[in-house]
Amino acid sequence: MKVCTRITRWREASGLTQADLARSVGISASAVSQWESGQTQPSHSNVDAIVKALGISLPKFWGALPAKRKSGKKAA
């Protein structure tokens, strides 16, 4: 699974917007958008900051993905 998909799925599962994640990582929301669209890739240090912001471990980030959220429904 591509890193862009991992960032998107974990961010959505955490209930964060791109702007929320960007603030936590210390980057711009447009950088998060570029990561999630696959235009660019985060550095190793940014991946570390992403998992910290998401409250998950690095192995969990690279492991099984959370279920994709259905539009308009909150995760249980």
Secondary structure as UniProt FT lines:
FT   HELIX           3..13
FT   TURN            14..15
FT   HELIX           18..25
FT   HELIX           29..37
FT   HELIX           44..54
FT   HELIX           58..62
FT   TURN            71..72
//
